[in-house]
Amino acid sequence: MTDLDIRPATLPDVDAVLRFWREAAEGTSITDDHDGVAGLIERDPEALILAERDGRLAGTVIAGYDGWRCSMYRLAVHPDFRRQGIATALMDAAAQRFAALGGRRVDAMVLEANAQAHHAWAAGGYHREDHWRRWVKSL
């Protein structure tokens, strides 16, 4: 996929990423706003990874590392670009980032009802751990 550009997001990308997620991602998050995404980029400039093809945003993943655990969120590929290896390329870019930072295991947030995503994650070598549940509290 030599025509795929993988790069970290920058502050000028924030609004385009938010539009992209409304069209391509499943579900929403309390942090799906300008301040939330800008704060991510300012705190960890390499965490939000973008895939572009022909100058068009084709996919995203957030590859966060807190010094102990690697976490992936918001793996999304635009419907026009699915089944072209973009999710795999984003997972690989995230894994390379984690390895360079010393990470040893990746957790991925995947919506329970998103069966299409389950297939993509499984194809990437990930497996579901049913003995864990996510507990959340909005601040």
Backbone as ProteinMPNN parsed JSONL, in Angstrom:
{"seq_chain_A": "MTDLDIRPATLPDVDAVLRFWREAAEGTSITDDHDGVAGLIERDPEALILAERDGRLAGTVIAGYDGWRCSMYRLAVHPDFRRQGIATALMDAAAQRFAALGGRRVDAMVLEANAQAHHAWAAGGYHREDHWRRWVKSL", "coords_chain_A": {"N_chain_A": [[0.832, -1.185, 0.0], [1.611, 1.454, -1.022], [0.511, 3.886, -1.587], [-0.681, 4.825, 0.651], [-0.7, 7.071, 3.257], [0.549, 7.23, 6.414], [0.342, 8.928, 9.4], [0.948, 11.004, 12.335], [-1.745, 12.808, 13.847], [-2.3, 16.355, 13.736], [-2.897, 19.55, 15.326], [-4.349, 21.179, 13.402], [-5.851, 19.162, 12.183], [-8.0, 18.449, 13.746], [-10.836, 19.171, 13.478], [-11.487, 17.909, 11.059], [-11.042, 15.246, 11.752], [-13.05, 14.88, 13.686], [-15.351, 15.208, 12.065], [-14.915, 13.036, 10.376], [-15.112, 10.847, 12.194], [-17.849, 11.026, 12.826], [-18.95, 10.119, 10.493], [-17.658, 7.676, 9.901], [-17.056, 6.136, 12.179], [-18.183, 3.88, 14.755], [-20.52, 4.496, 17.269], [-20.257, 6.993, 19.906], [-18.293, 9.238, 21.907], [-17.83, 10.856, 25.063], [-15.74, 12.571, 24.825], [-15.642, 13.343, 22.215], [-15.183, 15.951, 20.943], [-13.957, 19.23, 20.022], [-12.163, 20.232, 22.0], [-11.53, 17.886, 23.418], [-10.212, 16.201, 21.512], [-8.162, 17.912, 20.671], [-6.841, 18.216, 23.108], [-5.853, 15.627, 23.482], [-3.982, 15.476, 21.355], [-2.249, 17.552, 22.086], [-1.255, 16.598, 24.542], [-0.143, 14.09, 23.915], [1.431, 13.936, 21.205], [1.791, 11.948, 19.24], [-0.156, 10.043, 19.476], [-2.715, 9.948, 18.202], [-3.311, 8.501, 15.281], [-3.367, 8.859, 11.813], [-4.621, 7.676, 8.678], [-4.198, 8.339, 5.349], [-5.364, 8.543, 2.032], [-4.717, 9.504, -1.183], [-4.85, 12.159, -0.32], [-7.112, 12.189, 1.207], [-8.833, 11.595, 4.24], [-8.762, 8.391, 5.456], [-8.699, 6.58, 7.55], [-8.46, 6.076, 11.139], [-6.757, 5.704, 14.292], [-6.417, 5.639, 17.784], [-3.593, 5.419, 19.647], [-2.711, 4.96, 22.591], [-0.389, 5.271, 25.289], [0.511, 4.727, 28.553], [2.819, 4.342, 29.912], [2.698, 1.954, 31.12], [0.564, 0.369, 30.147], [-0.607, -0.384, 26.894], [-3.03, 1.049, 24.836], [-5.662, 0.884, 22.514], [-7.942, 2.809, 20.695], [-10.787, 4.01, 18.902], [-10.387, 2.92, 16.315], [-11.092, 3.294, 13.111], [-12.351, 3.073, 9.841], [-13.075, 4.663, 6.842], [-16.137, 4.041, 5.117], [-15.829, 3.96, 2.277], [-13.273, 3.023, 1.979], [-12.929, 0.579, 3.115], [-11.885, -2.862, 3.64], [-9.445, -2.817, 2.394], [-7.065, -3.077, 3.64], [-6.439, -1.015, 5.362], [-7.18, -0.79, 8.087], [-5.538, -2.787, 9.127], [-3.023, -1.684, 8.519], [-3.097, 0.563, 10.19], [-3.294, -0.67, 12.711], [-0.807, -1.94, 12.707], [0.897, 0.305, 12.648], [0.298, 1.412, 15.132], [1.175, -0.689, 16.789], [3.924, -0.632, 16.229], [4.562, 1.857, 17.308], [3.994, 1.347, 20.017], [5.837, -0.708, 20.588], [8.247, 0.668, 20.264], [8.075, 2.348, 22.429], [8.307, 0.632, 24.508], [6.174, -0.929, 25.223], [4.203, -3.845, 26.111], [1.823, -5.249, 25.961], [-1.354, -4.98, 24.404], [-4.417, -3.388, 24.866], [-7.631, -3.205, 23.477], [-10.352, -1.114, 22.814], [-13.479, -2.072, 21.919], [-16.61, -1.869, 20.488], [-19.295, -3.774, 21.691], [-21.492, -4.45, 20.049], [-20.535, -4.143, 17.493], [-20.021, -6.059, 15.126], [-18.595, -6.205, 12.72], [-16.218, -4.903, 13.36], [-15.226, -6.711, 15.201], [-14.38, -8.807, 13.592], [-12.282, -7.557, 12.198], [-10.458, -6.967, 14.275], [-9.917, -9.554, 15.197], [-8.713, -10.629, 12.914], [-6.424, -9.167, 13.02], [-5.021, -10.426, 14.978], [-5.89, -10.163, 17.58], [-7.702, -11.061, 20.565], [-10.754, -11.665, 22.304], [-11.407, -10.989, 25.712], [-13.434, -12.297, 27.848], [-13.721, -12.253, 30.608], [-13.302, -9.734, 31.598], [-14.725, -6.524, 32.233], [-15.66, -3.283, 31.283], [-15.603, -0.483, 33.343], [-17.005, 2.629, 33.929], [-17.042, 6.188, 34.535], [-18.334, 9.292, 34.096], [-16.776, 12.485, 34.217]], "CA_chain_A": [[0.0, 0.0, 0.0], [2.517, 2.586, -1.081], [-0.233, 5.128, -1.721], [-1.289, 5.138, 1.94], [0.147, 7.898, 4.113], [0.245, 7.066, 7.843], [1.014, 10.009, 10.115], [0.242, 11.484, 13.525], [-2.612, 13.976, 13.67], [-1.853, 17.634, 14.28], [-4.034, 20.376, 15.733], [-5.228, 21.551, 12.287], [-6.656, 18.009, 11.763], [-9.029, 18.118, 14.738], [-12.209, 19.243, 12.962], [-11.643, 16.867, 10.04], [-11.149, 13.968, 12.465], [-14.391, 14.81, 14.276], [-16.289, 14.941, 10.959], [-14.646, 11.667, 9.941], [-15.691, 9.911, 13.161], [-19.31, 11.032, 12.703], [-19.306, 9.372, 9.291], [-17.011, 6.364, 9.749], [-16.879, 5.394, 13.434], [-19.362, 3.399, 15.469], [-20.653, 5.034, 18.612], [-19.69, 8.304, 20.222], [-17.648, 9.337, 23.205], [-17.974, 12.148, 25.722], [-14.608, 13.407, 24.417], [-15.72, 13.624, 20.772], [-15.343, 17.377, 20.695], [-12.696, 19.875, 19.657], [-11.251, 20.289, 23.144], [-11.078, 16.541, 23.751], [-9.226, 15.722, 20.536], [-7.004, 18.81, 20.755], [-6.123, 17.878, 24.334], [-5.101, 14.395, 23.217], [-2.834, 15.799, 20.5], [-1.305, 18.375, 22.846], [-0.629, 15.787, 25.59], [0.634, 13.008, 23.317], [1.323, 14.289, 19.792], [1.857, 10.814, 18.312], [-1.159, 9.04, 19.84], [-3.783, 9.857, 17.203], [-2.674, 8.148, 14.013], [-4.255, 8.989, 10.66], [-4.277, 7.063, 7.397], [-4.75, 9.131, 4.246], [-5.147, 8.046, 0.677], [-5.007, 10.567, -2.156], [-5.176, 13.385, 0.397], [-8.403, 12.042, 1.89], [-8.753, 10.817, 5.467], [-9.311, 7.06, 5.214], [-8.802, 5.821, 8.784], [-7.847, 6.608, 12.356], [-6.664, 4.913, 15.511], [-5.724, 6.263, 18.902], [-2.641, 4.471, 20.229], [-2.281, 5.593, 23.827], [0.512, 4.518, 26.152], [0.655, 5.446, 29.816], [4.034, 3.888, 30.561], [2.465, 0.606, 31.627], [-0.334, -0.366, 29.276], [-0.898, 0.148, 25.566], [-4.471, 1.014, 24.599], [-6.115, 1.368, 21.209], [-9.317, 3.282, 20.629], [-11.202, 4.737, 17.705], [-9.991, 2.358, 15.026], [-12.21, 3.53, 12.19], [-12.0, 3.193, 8.421], [-14.196, 5.198, 6.077], [-16.784, 2.989, 4.319], [-15.292, 3.914, 0.906], [-11.919, 2.47, 1.983], [-12.869, -0.671, 3.874], [-11.435, -4.085, 2.969], [-8.263, -2.474, 1.603], [-5.888, -3.207, 4.48], [-6.155, 0.213, 6.111], [-7.232, -1.103, 9.52], [-4.31, -3.533, 9.427], [-1.906, -0.73, 8.496], [-3.194, 1.381, 11.399], [-2.919, -1.533, 13.841], [0.644, -2.122, 12.63], [1.539, 1.566, 13.048], [0.14, 1.506, 16.584], [2.059, -1.693, 17.398], [5.294, -0.123, 16.114], [4.688, 2.929, 18.314], [4.04, 0.725, 21.338], [7.11, -1.424, 20.737], [9.302, 1.666, 20.434], [7.915, 2.925, 23.765], [8.527, -0.407, 25.504], [4.918, -1.599, 25.562], [4.254, -5.308, 26.016], [0.504, -5.807, 25.711], [-2.285, -3.968, 23.916], [-5.852, -3.51, 25.083], [-8.388, -2.474, 22.466], [-11.757, -0.853, 23.121], [-14.278, -2.454, 20.751], [-18.025, -1.928, 20.847], [-19.846, -5.128, 21.715], [-22.428, -4.67, 18.944], [-19.89, -3.888, 16.202], [-19.516, -7.354, 14.654], [-17.592, -5.975, 11.668], [-14.963, -4.593, 14.035], [-14.726, -7.939, 15.826], [-13.652, -9.541, 12.553], [-11.032, -6.842, 11.91], [-9.535, -7.163, 15.389], [-9.497, -10.964, 15.19], [-7.774, -10.789, 11.801], [-5.175, -8.541, 13.45], [-4.38, -11.243, 15.997], [-6.426, -9.856, 18.901], [-8.775, -11.943, 21.024], [-11.648, -11.104, 23.308], [-11.295, -11.508, 27.065], [-14.775, -12.157, 28.403], [-13.733, -12.12, 32.057], [-13.147, -8.322, 31.942], [-15.768, -5.582, 31.866], [-15.257, -1.887, 31.41], [-16.352, 0.324, 34.306], [-16.762, 4.032, 33.566], [-17.718, 7.273, 35.24], [-18.068, 10.589, 33.469], [-16.364, 13.519, 35.177]], "C_chain_A": [[0.869, 1.238, 0.0], [1.776, 3.909, -1.206], [-0.93, 5.536, -0.429], [-0.282, 5.906, 2.783], [-0.323, 7.732, 5.552], [1.038, 8.128, 8.582], [0.255, 10.364, 11.384], [-0.629, 12.69, 13.169], [-1.949, 15.202, 14.272], [-3.089, 18.463, 14.618], [-4.912, 20.827, 14.553], [-6.118, 20.406, 11.777], [-7.892, 17.782, 12.624], [-10.435, 18.113, 14.141], [-12.472, 18.182, 11.895], [-11.792, 15.496, 10.689], [-12.538, 13.821, 13.072], [-15.457, 14.552, 13.212], [-16.157, 13.493, 10.49], [-15.302, 10.66, 10.892], [-17.209, 9.88, 13.081], [-19.768, 10.188, 11.52], [-18.819, 7.923, 9.321], [-16.957, 5.522, 11.015], [-18.224, 4.948, 13.994], [-19.375, 4.028, 16.851], [-20.015, 6.401, 18.771], [-19.095, 8.251, 21.625], [-17.874, 10.736, 23.768], [-16.861, 13.114, 25.304], [-14.579, 13.668, 22.915], [-16.078, 15.087, 20.538], [-13.967, 17.983, 20.453], [-11.7, 19.867, 20.809], [-10.698, 18.912, 23.501], [-9.991, 16.044, 22.817], [-7.974, 16.601, 20.565], [-6.179, 18.499, 22.001], [-5.299, 16.607, 24.184], [-3.834, 14.709, 22.43], [-1.798, 16.617, 21.261], [-0.562, 17.543, 23.895], [0.287, 14.726, 25.015], [0.549, 13.146, 21.791], [1.375, 13.123, 18.804], [0.766, 9.78, 18.548], [-2.256, 8.874, 18.796], [-3.136, 9.692, 15.836], [-3.712, 8.193, 12.905], [-3.708, 8.209, 9.473], [-4.969, 7.887, 6.322], [-4.422, 8.455, 2.924], [-5.603, 9.14, -0.275], [-5.486, 11.84, -1.464], [-6.474, 13.335, 1.174], [-8.228, 11.173, 3.135], [-9.483, 9.487, 5.269], [-9.481, 6.265, 6.5], [-8.097, 6.505, 9.935], [-7.677, 5.503, 13.378], [-5.977, 5.78, 16.563], [-4.887, 5.176, 19.555], [-2.036, 5.12, 21.466], [-1.39, 4.685, 24.655], [0.75, 5.335, 27.409], [1.912, 5.054, 30.58], [3.91, 2.478, 31.106], [1.625, -0.213, 30.658], [-0.543, 0.391, 27.964], [-2.394, -0.004, 25.319], [-4.79, 1.578, 23.221], [-7.599, 1.673, 21.271], [-9.548, 3.86, 19.238], [-10.552, 4.24, 16.42], [-11.21, 2.488, 14.128], [-11.654, 3.668, 10.782], [-13.246, 3.667, 7.689], [-14.81, 4.089, 5.221], [-16.244, 2.864, 2.89], [-13.939, 3.197, 0.826], [-11.808, 1.137, 2.724], [-12.457, -1.839, 2.986], [-10.259, -3.82, 2.032], [-6.985, -2.525, 2.442], [-5.563, -1.992, 5.334], [-6.2, -0.038, 7.619], [-5.971, -1.846, 9.944], [-3.109, -2.598, 9.47], [-1.919, 0.152, 9.741], [-2.83, 0.572, 12.641], [-1.408, -1.739, 13.871], [1.384, -0.86, 13.068], [1.45, 1.741, 14.56], [1.086, 0.531, 17.287], [3.525, -1.248, 17.337], [5.543, 0.98, 17.135], [4.845, 2.318, 19.699], [5.373, 0.016, 21.579], [8.253, -0.445, 20.983], [9.261, 2.295, 21.83], [8.13, 1.901, 24.88], [7.267, -1.137, 25.933], [5.003, -3.1, 25.339], [2.905, -5.949, 25.759], [-0.439, -4.686, 25.318], [-3.703, -4.351, 24.318], [-6.549, -2.679, 24.013], [-9.829, -2.317, 22.927], [-12.559, -1.108, 21.851], [-15.73, -2.556, 21.198], [-18.551, -3.351, 20.71], [-20.716, -5.412, 20.49], [-21.789, -4.52, 17.558], [-19.219, -5.166, 15.692], [-18.453, -7.198, 13.574], [-16.227, -5.681, 12.289], [-14.372, -5.841, 14.686], [-13.904, -8.742, 14.825], [-12.3, -8.88, 12.265], [-10.012, -7.067, 13.024], [-9.03, -8.602, 15.425], [-8.483, -11.216, 14.079], [-6.419, -10.18, 12.142], [-4.461, -9.296, 14.563], [-4.869, -10.989, 17.417], [-7.509, -10.86, 19.266], [-9.529, -11.264, 22.167], [-11.378, -11.772, 24.662], [-12.62, -11.269, 27.783], [-14.811, -11.969, 29.909], [-13.517, -10.678, 32.527], [-14.389, -7.55, 31.515], [-15.233, -4.182, 32.094], [-16.173, -1.196, 32.417], [-16.011, 1.781, 34.02], [-17.534, 4.971, 34.483], [-17.351, 8.556, 34.536], [-17.724, 11.607, 34.539], [-17.037, 14.848, 34.853]], "O_chain_A": [[0.847, 2.001, 0.966], [2.364, 4.961, -0.953], [-1.695, 6.5, -0.422], [0.842, 5.453, 2.997], [-1.466, 8.056, 5.875], [2.254, 8.228, 8.422], [-0.934, 10.068, 11.506], [-0.282, 13.486, 12.296], [-1.143, 15.101, 15.197], [-4.202, 18.107, 14.232], [-6.134, 20.854, 14.7], [-7.049, 20.657, 11.012], [-8.754, 16.986, 12.252], [-11.155, 17.126, 14.292], [-13.565, 17.619, 11.838], [-12.583, 14.674, 10.226], [-13.141, 12.752, 12.984], [-16.372, 13.759, 13.436], [-17.153, 12.814, 10.241], [-15.97, 9.728, 10.445], [-17.808, 8.818, 13.251], [-20.854, 9.609, 11.548], [-19.505, 7.034, 8.816], [-16.824, 4.301, 10.929], [-19.26, 5.562, 13.736], [-18.345, 4.083, 17.524], [-19.324, 6.893, 17.879], [-19.365, 7.34, 22.408], [-18.086, 11.687, 23.015], [-17.018, 14.33, 25.415], [-13.58, 14.169, 22.398], [-17.14, 15.407, 20.004], [-12.943, 17.33, 20.654], [-10.53, 19.533, 20.621], [-9.523, 18.788, 23.849], [-8.968, 15.527, 23.265], [-6.855, 16.093, 20.492], [-4.949, 18.517, 21.95], [-4.182, 16.518, 24.694], [-2.744, 14.264, 22.79], [-0.597, 16.4, 21.098], [0.63, 17.755, 24.117], [1.368, 14.479, 25.548], [-0.315, 12.535, 21.161], [1.031, 13.301, 17.635], [0.757, 8.74, 17.89], [-2.682, 7.749, 18.534], [-2.505, 10.607, 15.308], [-4.802, 7.637, 13.039], [-2.497, 8.096, 9.287], [-6.179, 8.106, 6.378], [-3.349, 7.88, 2.737], [-6.726, 9.636, -0.185], [-6.398, 12.516, -1.941], [-6.894, 14.343, 1.743], [-7.556, 10.142, 3.091], [-10.673, 9.463, 4.955], [-10.317, 5.363, 6.554], [-7.259, 7.387, 9.746], [-8.373, 4.488, 13.333], [-5.07, 6.554, 16.255], [-5.408, 4.139, 19.966], [-0.981, 5.751, 21.396], [-1.608, 3.475, 24.717], [1.144, 6.499, 27.337], [2.059, 5.389, 31.755], [4.904, 1.873, 31.509], [1.947, -1.368, 30.381], [-0.64, 1.618, 27.932], [-2.961, -1.069, 25.567], [-4.258, 2.612, 22.816], [-8.396, 0.91, 21.818], [-8.605, 4.155, 18.504], [-10.207, 5.032, 15.543], [-12.24, 1.857, 14.369], [-10.62, 4.299, 10.564], [-14.338, 3.135, 7.892], [-14.078, 3.277, 4.656], [-16.209, 1.759, 2.348], [-13.505, 2.807, -0.258], [-10.705, 0.632, 2.932], [-12.645, -1.822, 1.77], [-10.091, -4.495, 1.017], [-5.934, -2.064, 1.996], [-4.509, -1.951, 5.968], [-5.342, 0.456, 8.35], [-5.404, -1.565, 10.999], [-2.268, -2.709, 10.363], [-0.86, 0.457, 10.291], [-2.136, 1.073, 13.526], [-0.797, -1.715, 14.94], [2.385, -0.943, 13.779], [2.413, 2.168, 15.196], [1.727, 0.893, 18.274], [4.28, -1.464, 18.285], [6.606, 1.033, 17.754], [5.722, 2.718, 20.465], [5.96, 0.134, 22.654], [9.125, -0.699, 21.814], [10.291, 2.724, 22.352], [8.136, 2.257, 26.059], [7.289, -1.888, 26.908], [5.765, -3.574, 24.497], [2.858, -7.115, 25.367], [-0.34, -3.572, 25.833], [-4.131, -5.49, 24.133], [-6.105, -1.579, 23.684], [-10.451, -3.279, 23.378], [-12.351, -0.45, 20.832], [-16.042, -3.246, 22.168], [-18.276, -4.037, 19.725], [-20.672, -6.518, 19.951], [-22.456, -4.752, 16.55], [-18.005, -5.332, 15.812], [-17.506, -7.984, 13.522], [-15.202, -6.155, 11.799], [-13.153, -6.007, 14.718], [-12.858, -9.292, 15.169], [-11.293, -9.569, 12.106], [-8.839, -7.326, 12.753], [-7.845, -8.84, 15.657], [-7.504, -11.934, 14.28], [-5.389, -10.614, 11.626], [-3.414, -8.857, 15.04], [-4.315, -11.546, 18.365], [-8.153, -11.439, 18.392], [-8.998, -10.413, 22.88], [-11.149, -12.979, 24.732], [-12.886, -10.168, 28.265], [-15.841, -11.561, 30.445], [-13.543, -10.418, 33.73], [-15.029, -7.906, 30.526], [-14.44, -3.947, 33.006], [-17.394, -1.325, 32.335], [-14.837, 2.124, 33.884], [-18.526, 4.6, 35.109], [-16.169, 8.873, 34.396], [-18.298, 11.601, 35.628], [-16.815, 15.838, 35.55]]}, "name": "protein", "num_of_chains": 1, "seq": "MTDLDIRPATLPDVDAVLRFWREAAEGTSITDDHDGVAGLIERDPEALILAERDGRLAGTVIAGYDGWRCSMYRLAVHPDFRRQGIATALMDAAAQRFAALGGRRVDAMVLEANAQAHHAWAAGGYHREDHWRRWVKSL"}
